[in-house]
C-alpha cells in the first residue's frame, strides 16, 4: 500500500500558470417576476441552450415565486418547482447548483459548470426584508457572495416597492438592503466591498410623465430611446450617489411590464398600467486601486501576497441585454444579461486532490485516497460524497463517508478512507467523488469520473440483468 500511496503523491502537480494570461468566463444572469405562476414546460429558450457557446455560470433571480404558507413549507423541505426545473434542465449539460437562497417569493440560484466547482469558495447567503417596515419578506433582497478563483463576487436579487410615485422610496429600500446585509469576511464585509456586484430583480421603476398614447407609439416604432429620459431609474441615477456606482446596458428591448396573462398584449384591464422597464440587471466593479484578492490559509507572506493581488484585476463586459418576450405565464417578461468576466486566477489547484482506488462495485468495500494540496481549515465534519455524473446539486450524493471517522491509512499527507460495499449503488454507473469542507461550506476537491461496475452478486441472484451496462445506457438515453 505504501508504494501505491507514494506513487499517487508523486503524481500531484500544482500546475502554476503564467500570471500574464487573462481567463474569460461567461456569466448568464436571468431576472423574472413569475407572478406566483408554476414553471413553463421548459426553459431552453430562456437559458439559450441551443447556443453553441455555453456560459460558465448561470445566476437566476426570481420574484413572486408562489409562497402560500403550505406551499412555502413544502418548498423548504423539498426543492421548489422552479429550482427543480432549472436543476433538471442544467444538470445533464454539466452544471451543478452550487448554492441558493429563498425568502418567501424571492429565489436566487447559482449554477456552475462542474470544472469550476472546486474553485468557488467562501460562499455566504443572506436576506433583508423591507415589506411592512421590514417585518415582511414580500419585498426586499436576497444575496449570494462567493470567491471565484480568488475574486470576490456578489449577486443581489431584489423586489422593491411598487407604484409610480415611490421612486425615491425604492432607492431608500435599496440603500437599506446595502446597509443591512453583512458578511463574515475581513476584506468584504458589505456588498459594495466585493470586486464585482450584480444587482437585478423587479426594481419596479416606471416611466414618468409620458401618456399611454405616446408610450405605445414609441413601442410600435421601436423608438425606445425616446422613453429613456423619463425612466425613473435613469433619472434617479443622476442624483443618487449609490446608483452612480452601477452600470447598465442600453434598454434596447420592449418594457417587460405589464402584460395580460398568457398574452403578448400590454395591460388591457381597467387600470391600464403604463408599460415600464421594471425588470433590470445592473453591475458595479470596484476601481482597480480598491480591488482586493483572497489570501489563502497558511500563507505567511501576507504583505507580499497583497501586493501580488493588486496585479490580479477583474473586468466585466456585457455582451447582451434583452427581454425574452416568448414567455407569457406572468405579467412580467424575463430579462437576460450575458457578461464576460475577465480575470487572472489567484489559484488553479483545488485544496484537496481526491481519487477512487482500484475497481468499484457493490461486491466489495472500496477505498478513497485524498491529499491536501494547500493548507486549509479542515474539520471532523468534512466528508467525501459519491455522486453520479450529472448530479444536480451538492445535496444530490449517492452516499458519503466522513474523512476522519472512516480513515484507514495516513502516509505523508496522503490519506485513505473506507467506503462500505453496502453504500455503493448495486446498479453502478459513471460517478465522481467530491470532498466537502464543512468550515468552508463548499466542495474543495473532486476526482476524475470513474466507472462503478454493476454488482455481479446481484446479477447472479437475478436482481439485475446480465447486460447491466446496456441497460444503464438505455436508461440514460
PAZA-568259 format. One line per field, with one value per residue (C-alpha): x, y, z; residue in one letter; residue number from 0. Coordinates in steps of 0.25 Angstrom, whole numbers. Layout:
# PAZA-568259
x <- (X	...)
y <- (Y	...)
z <- (Z	...)
r <- (A	...)
k <- (NUM	...)
***
This chain:
# PAZA-568259
x <- (0	12	17	3	1	15	13	0	7	17	6	1	4	2	2	4	0	7	1	0	-11	-25	-36	-50	-63	-77	-87	-102	-112	-127	-137	-152	-164	-172	-185	-187	-189	-184	-172	-174	-171	-157	-147	-138	-141	-139	-125	-122	-118	-117	-106	-92	-85	-90	-87	-78	-88	-103	-109	-125	-133	-148	-158	-172	-170	-182	-181	-194	-192	-194	-186	-175	-173	-173	-162	-153	-154	-153	-147	-158	-163	-155	-142	-145	-148	-135	-127	-133	-130	-116	-110	-110	-101	-91	-96	-97	-106	-95	-104	-117	-125	-140	-148	-163	-165	-151	-142	-127	-120	-105	-101	-87	-80	-75	-60	-61	-68	-55	-50	-63	-61	-65	-80	-89	-104	-113	-126	-133	-148	-153	-168	-177	-166	-156	-165	-170	-162	-171	-161	-146	-134	-126	-111	-101	-86	-74	-60	-58	-43	-39	-48	-60	-73	-87	-101	-113	-127	-137	-152	-155	-167	-177	-185	-181	-180	-170	-157	-150	-155	-149	-135	-137	-140	-128	-119	-126	-122	-108	-106	-113	-106	-93	-83	-73	-61	-50	-48	-62	-72	-82	-88	-81	-67	-67	-59	-72	-86	-98	-111	-124	-139	-152	-147	-161	-156	-166	-167	-172	-179	-182	-196	-200	-202	-188	-182	-190	-185	-171	-172	-179	-168	-157	-152	-149	-139	-150	-154	-141	-140	-153	-149	-149	-136	-129	-134	-130	-116	-113	-115	-113	-99	-101	-107	-96	-87	-95	-95	-106	-106	-116	-131	-132	-143	-158	-162	-165	-177	-189	-195	-208	-206	-204	-202	-193	-202	-199	-209	-224	-230	-238	-225	-217	-204	-193	-182	-169	-155	-158	-148	-134	-119	-108	-94	-83	-68	-58	-47	-34	-28	-38	-39	-34	-32	-32	-21	-21	-20	-6	1	11	15	3	9	15	2	-6	4	2	-13	-13	-8	-20	-31	-45	-52	-67	-73	-87	-89	-104	-116	-130	-144	-150	-163	-167	-171	-185	-189	-186	-190	-175	-165	-152	-139	-126	-112	-100	-86	-71	-63	-48	-39	-26	-27	-21	-21	-22	-21	-32	-30	-31	-27	-37	-37	-44	-35	-36	-49	-62	-75	-85	-78	-66	-62	-55	-44	-43	-30	-29	-17	-18	-11	-11	-13	-28	-37	-41	-52	-56	-69	-63	-68	-66	-78	-80	-88	-94	-88	-99	-103	-112	-107	-97	-108	-110	-100	-102	-94	-83	-72	-67	-52	-48	-57	-55	-40	-31	-18	-9	5	12	0	-7	-20	-29	-43	-52	-66	-75	-80	-94	-93	-89	-100	-103	-106	-93	-91	-82	-78	-69	-64	-65	-58	-67	-61	-71	-64	-63	-77	-73	-66	-51	-47	-52	-48	-48	-60	-59	-68	-75	-78	-91	-92	-88	-95	-108	-107	-105	-117	-126	-127	-121	-120	-107	-106	-106	-97	-106	-118	-111	-108	-123	-128	-118	-123)
y <- (0	9	8	12	24	29	28	35	46	48	50	62	74	89	93	108	117	129	141	149	141	146	136	139	133	134	139	138	145	144	152	149	153	140	145	132	124	110	108	106	93	97	108	105	118	126	120	120	105	104	113	107	116	112	121	116	122	123	132	132	142	140	149	145	131	125	126	122	116	101	103	110	100	88	96	97	82	79	87	97	94	105	101	86	91	99	87	77	85	89	76	68	79	78	89	88	96	101	109	116	125	127	138	136	139	143	132	133	121	120	109	106	97	85	88	101	96	93	108	114	117	125	124	132	136	146	153	166	169	182	179	185	193	182	171	164	158	160	171	172	166	152	151	141	145	136	135	131	127	137	148	153	154	157	155	163	159	170	172	187	194	197	209	221	231	222	224	231	220	209	216	217	202	198	206	199	186	190	195	183	172	168	156	149	154	163	170	169	171	178	176	188	183	172	173	172	173	169	175	171	168	174	188	194	207	213	223	236	248	242	237	224	228	233	221	212	220	219	204	202	209	203	217	212	223	234	227	226	241	238	225	226	218	226	239	235	231	246	250	238	235	220	217	224	213	203	202	197	193	201	198	193	184	185	189	176	180	180	169	162	147	137	149	158	170	181	183	184	183	195	200	200	202	208	199	200	194	189	177	181	176	185	183	190	187	193	202	194	202	197	182	172	157	146	141	126	120	117	128	134	145	153	167	160	153	166	173	162	163	177	171	162	171	167	173	172	174	172	164	164	171	167	163	149	152	138	134	139	132	144	159	161	156	151	159	153	159	152	156	153	152	154	151	145	133	134	119	108	96	90	90	75	64	52	39	26	14	2	-4	-1	-9	-13	-26	-21	-10	2	12	27	34	49	58	73	81	94	97	100	99	84	79	66	69	68	58	51	49	39	46	41	49	59	61	74	80	77	70	60	50	35	33	39	36	44	47	45	34	25	28	15	20	32	34	47	55	45	39	27	26	14	12	0	-8	-7	8	6	6	-8	-4	4	16	27	34	45	47	61	66	75	85	87	100	106	101	96	86	87	75	66	53	49	42	27	15	7	-7	-13	-24	-38	-44	-36	-41	-56	-55	-50	-36	-29	-33	-39	-27	-17	-7	-7	-5	7	13	11	18	29	32)
z <- (0	3	-11	-17	-8	-11	-26	-24	-16	-27	-37	-31	-39	-35	-50	-48	-60	-66	-58	-70	-76	-74	-74	-79	-73	-77	-67	-71	-62	-62	-54	-55	-47	-49	-42	-34	-47	-48	-57	-72	-79	-82	-81	-92	-99	-86	-84	-99	-98	-113	-114	-117	-107	-93	-81	-69	-59	-58	-48	-47	-39	-38	-31	-26	-26	-20	-5	1	15	12	-1	5	16	6	-3	10	11	-3	-15	-21	-35	-41	-35	-39	-53	-54	-48	-57	-69	-66	-59	-72	-78	-67	-58	-43	-33	-24	-15	-14	-4	-3	5	3	-12	-15	-20	-24	-31	-34	-44	-49	-59	-51	-54	-47	-34	-26	-29	-23	-8	3	0	8	7	14	12	16	18	14	13	25	30	30	36	24	13	1	-3	0	-5	-5	-8	-11	-9	-13	-17	-31	-34	-23	-27	-18	-25	-20	-26	-21	-25	-21	-21	-18	-15	-26	-32	-40	-28	-20	-28	-16	-7	-16	-15	0	1	-8	2	14	7	5	19	26	18	24	23	32	24	27	13	8	20	11	-3	-9	-4	-14	-27	-35	-31	-40	-35	-42	-40	-41	-37	-40	-46	-56	-68	-63	-70	-83	-86	-91	-106	-107	-100	-109	-121	-117	-115	-128	-135	-127	-123	-108	-107	-106	-93	-86	-81	-73	-68	-53	-50	-61	-55	-41	-45	-48	-34	-25	-22	-19	-32	-39	-35	-44	-59	-68	-83	-92	-91	-106	-103	-100	-86	-79	-70	-70	-79	-79	-74	-85	-95	-102	-100	-90	-79	-84	-70	-65	-58	-72	-65	-74	-79	-72	-70	-56	-58	-59	-58	-53	-49	-42	-42	-31	-37	-38	-27	-17	-22	-12	-15	-5	4	5	19	22	14	24	14	15	10	-2	-5	-4	-13	-23	-23	-28	-41	-42	-46	-50	-63	-66	-80	-84	-97	-97	-90	-95	-91	-94	-100	-103	-89	-85	-72	-64	-65	-66	-77	-72	-75	-78	-77	-83	-77	-79	-67	-70	-59	-55	-46	-32	-31	-41	-32	-23	-8	-8	-18	-18	-25	-25	-22	-31	-37	-30	-29	-18	-17	-9	0	-6	-3	-6	-6	-3	-1	4	-7	1	16	20	32	32	41	47	39	26	17	3	-5	-17	-28	-41	-53	-56	-41	-39	-26	-15	-7	-18	-13	-14	-1	7	16	28	25	40	45	33	31	30	26	26	20	17	15	7	14	11	15	15	8	11	-1	5	2	-13	-23	-28	-42	-43	-53	-56	-43	-37	-23	-16	-4	4	14	26	30	16	13	-1	-10	-9	-17	-28	-34	-49	-53	-52	-54	-43	-48	-47	-35	-40	-28	-31	-45	-41	-31	-42	-36	-48	-63	-69	-79	-68	-76	-87	-78	-72	-86	-90	-77	-79	-93)
r <- (X	X	X	X	X	X	X	X	X	X	X	X	X	X	X	X	X	X	X	X	X	X	X	X	X	X	X	X	X	X	X	X	X	X	X	X	X	X	X	X	X	X	X	X	X	X	X	X	X	X	X	X	X	X	X	X	X	X	X	X	X	X	X	X	X	X	X	X	X	X	X	X	X	X	X	X	X	X	X	X	X	X	X	X	X	X	X	X	X	X	X	X	X	X	X	X	X	X	X	X	X	X	X	X	X	X	X	X	X	X	X	X	X	X	X	X	X	X	X	X	X	X	X	X	X	X	X	X	X	X	X	X	X	X	X	X	X	X	X	X	X	X	X	X	X	X	X	X	X	X	X	X	X	X	X	X	X	X	X	X	X	X	X	X	X	X	X	X	X	X	X	X	X	X	X	X	X	X	X	X	X	X	X	X	X	X	X	X	X	X	X	X	X	X	X	X	X	X	X	X	X	X	X	X	X	X	X	X	X	X	X	X	X	X	X	X	X	X	X	X	X	X	X	X	X	X	X	X	X	X	X	X	X	X	X	X	X	X	X	X	X	X	X	X	X	X	X	X	X	X	X	X	X	X	X	X	X	X	X	X	X	X	X	X	X	X	X	X	X	X	X	X	X	X	X	X	X	X	X	X	X	X	X	X	X	X	X	X	X	X	X	X	X	X	X	X	X	X	X	X	X	X	X	X	X	X	X	X	X	X	X	X	X	X	X	X	X	X	X	X	X	X	X	X	X	X	X	X	X	X	X	X	X	X	X	X	X	X	X	X	X	X	X	X	X	X	X	X	X	X	X	X	X	X	X	X	X	X	X	X	X	X	X	X	X	X	X	X	X	X	X	X	X	X	X	X	X	X	X	X	X	X	X	X	X	X	X	X	X	X	X	X	X	X	X	X	X	X	X	X	X	X	X	X	X	X	X	X	X	X	X	X	X	X	X	X	X	X	X	X	X	X	X	X	X	X	X	X	X	X	X	X	X	X	X	X	X	X	X	X	X	X	X	X	X	X	X	X	X	X	X	X	X	X	X	X	X	X	X	X	X	X	X	X	X	X	X	X	X	X	X	X	X	X	X	X	X)
k <- (0	1	2	3	4	5	6	7	8	9	10	11	12	13	14	15	16	17	18	19	20	21	22	23	24	25	26	27	28	29	30	31	32	33	34	35	36	37	38	39	40	41	42	43	44	45	46	47	48	49	50	51	52	53	54	55	56	57	58	59	60	61	62	63	64	65	66	67	68	69	70	71	72	73	74	75	76	77	78	79	80	81	82	83	84	85	86	87	88	89	90	91	92	93	94	95	96	97	98	99	100	101	102	103	104	105	106	107	108	109	110	111	112	113	114	115	116	117	118	119	120	121	122	123	124	125	126	127	128	129	130	131	132	133	134	135	136	137	138	139	140	141	142	143	144	145	146	147	148	149	150	151	152	153	154	155	156	157	158	159	160	161	162	163	164	165	166	167	168	169	170	171	172	173	174	175	176	177	178	179	180	181	182	183	184	185	186	187	188	189	190	191	192	193	194	195	196	197	198	199	200	201	202	203	204	205	206	207	208	209	210	211	212	213	214	215	216	217	218	219	220	221	222	223	224	225	226	227	228	229	230	231	232	233	234	235	236	237	238	239	240	241	242	243	244	245	246	247	248	249	250	251	252	253	254	255	256	257	258	259	260	261	262	263	264	265	266	267	268	269	270	271	272	273	274	275	276	277	278	279	280	281	282	283	284	285	286	287	288	289	290	291	292	293	294	295	296	297	298	299	300	301	302	303	304	305	306	307	308	309	310	311	312	313	314	315	316	317	318	319	320	321	322	323	324	325	326	327	328	329	330	331	332	333	334	335	336	337	338	339	340	341	342	343	344	345	346	347	348	349	350	351	352	353	354	355	356	357	358	359	360	361	362	363	364	365	366	367	368	369	370	371	372	373	374	375	376	377	378	379	380	381	382	383	384	385	386	387	388	389	390	391	392	393	394	395	396	397	398	399	400	401	402	403	404	405	406	407	408	409	410	411	412	413	414	415	416	417	418	419	420	421	422	423	424	425	426	427	428	429	430	431	432	433	434	435	436	437	438	439	440	441	442	443	444	445	446	447	448	449	450	451	452	453	454	455	456	457	458	459	460	461	462	463	464	465	466	467	468	469	470	471	472	473	474	475	476)
***
